[in-house]
Amino acid sequence: MNTIKNFKEYIQDITCQDGYVKPLAFGLGIRKSKEDKTLDVNFPSINWDNAFGTAALLQDITDYSSDKNGFIPVSKEQLQQAFDNFEAFHSEIEKHPNIVLIKQLLDNYNQPKGYQTIDVVAYFLFDKDTTVENTVEAYFKLQCISQLHVKPHGLSLDGVFGKLNNIAWTNKGPILPEDLSTERIKATFKGESLNVTHVDKFPYMVDYYVPNGVRIASASQVRLGAHTAQGTTVMPAGYINFNAGTLGNAMIEGRVSGGVIVGHDSDLGGGVSIMGTLSGGNKNVISIGDRCLLGANSGTGISLGFGCTIAAGVYVTAAAKVWMYNEKKQPINNKGFVVEEGENIVKAAELNGKDKLLFLLDSTNGHLVCRPNPKTIELNESLHTSND
């Protein structure tokens, strides 16, 4: 297939076969294993709803004929076959990221002596809404989010905890915790050190992918599966869990818990805590709207709309009693009508997702007060300018 015409005919022959289904997403991954346990999988470049010709080629050379989510090992010989089938594009390989990746895998493919067994797999995603079936799929879906192909909640991560192995993350790669003692002894007699950064099911996102135009002051504070959009700054005390993150410029000095989405140009001050969906039975997915400010040591268990502010030290739980006032400090109900004092008390949950609200504590009586927010924040542009 030394011409583009021949290549297109080859792809058409594959895709015209009875029962052929093109995947929604796919990628080649480098898998590390210990016996029958997958330790991790790095997908350097995931294709989402594109590059269908490459998908068909990989399905063909690996004999992957299923229309269900799954993966298949790819041998060095199959990688070579894939590269050869792209012969018509070799003169302009730099324009084709998938061909570049295949060549990189070919040029470096070997089995180093060490704790892990390394191979290459191809994963194909057809249905984004099915539960996670295996460790390879878990890593693929988490990296779909971290590579910004989908926003948090954009695909199903149900079952991900049960499919990820608990791993000791070390300078020698992922190791099962029960093997640490043996591997540390081996390293010592080689004159080497074995350093453990953490023991967890989730690695650090930056060890797999770093989106353009972000700053992350402490790698340990952003888990794989976090969504950090361009313009995001995560300060040392900030934290972003998996299936959570930012949609644009954001200053993160507090905690973005699992499931939480933070909008454009919003600022989470130091010590901020946003209630997530992973613990406590909370099913309400919290979102923080554009241009919101959460002051230091504040927090929320309700969603905020555009331009909201929570004063420093104030935590707005869904069940909290809120005294509502208008811009003239007159008591109002949640429909905005002036009422008698005492008739202006609502549950915070009734304000879920509303715009331009200011939450603060009345220092004279300790009431949680809500009134219209007189202004919206503006982030320091120089802190969020991309260097791309």
C-alpha angles and dihedrals in degrees: 000000000000095000131061089234091057090048092052091049089051092052092046090053089055098045094046093059116114111268096014113149123185116226124243089224138358142170147173113248136192107227127201116199141175109208105303096347122094108220098186143327125216116205103190096190123014120197114218118191092334144075091054092163091061090046091054091048092052092046089052100048093044095042090234100163101158123111090208128094110272150114140242132197116254118211125213088250091055091049088052090050090051092050092048091051088058091058093123090063100044093100091060100029093142089070092059115065094188093056090047090053093048090051091048090052091049094047093051104030111129141121109249119202108257148090099300132062110223128205140148125253134186116219123197124196117199102157119037094190101062123103121263108272104183145003095265090055091048091056092044094053094044090052091048087064097041091048086054096240090129134017122240109292089022091120136017118275093172109143095017094128093055093051099047117084120226104252138190103225109213143165085259093055131261116338131180108250092235090059097051097096094052094044092048091054091049091050092049094055089050090055091249135122126233109209123187118207096184145331112234145117090250127063126207114282094227091062087067108025141358115197117221118267100019133121121208113181096190120030092203091065098066119063125207106268094044117131110223110176123203111286095033119139118192111193122208094269093042121103136192121190126206118282088024137084149098136321098203143332108003140157109218115192095141138050123296100193127205113299096014120132122199119202132222121301095004127145126212108193127216114296094014114154123197116192111244135200100244100081142024094038093276109159097172109105106222120218129182113211129225119293097011125152125207109188124223115298093004127125147176142218093187131065120259124218127211120323101002127154131199112196121236114284095013120125116194109202120186092246096045119122111241126197108214127210136170127233089277090055091248116146112255138176124238090273091059099252119139111249139168120286107271092033089075096074118115136162112261089236088070088064094052111143098358120145133242099013127153118204120195142145121256102232092206098058107008094242120153102239130197125192137151113296108242095205143011126229128254119208120226100264094208090061094057104037113126118234093206 
